[in-house]
Amino acid sequence: MGCTSASSGSLQFDDKGLAYCGDVVLRQFGVGIDLERASGAPITIDAVEPSKSDGLRIIGAILVDRPGGGVATSEWPLPGKWPGKREAVGATVPSGKAVGLVVGVRRTSERGGSLGTISIRYTEGGREYVTDTYSTITMSTHC
């Protein structure tokens, strides 16, 4: 498989990502990022990674179908029954379906920390792509 630029894959995000912040009293929490693709071949998610990590780490990622809206922030693991709840890595996502990616993070420092922008590595049509969600995650005493 060859790597290509994010601009040539069908999973794209506007450069308007969200900055999520959870209070440091939480040990871990989940952050929702909507995956919207109007067209293109199905994609398979290969990895969900931060551009950098300081005091936080990704501990999991799941997908949920979101016919009535997505997940903003949540407990981790994601509580309750969500339609189509499944592990993100290895999952296939068809185009035209409203899907939410929920990223679980845990603090590794008492003072909290941050993750740089969240990137998604995926395969589409036998080729690998990487796209930036432009979303960042922070845990702090001052959200």
CORJO-V568142 format. One record per helix or strand. SS is the DSSP state (2 for helix, 1 for strand). FROM is the first residue (numbers start at 0). LEN is the number of residues. Records with the same first field share a line. If there is no record, write none. Layout:
SS = FROM-LEN  FROM-LEN
//
This chain:
1 = 2-1  18-5  27-8  42-8  52-13  72-2  85-2  91-2  98-9  112-3  117-7  126-6  135-5
2 = 5-3
//
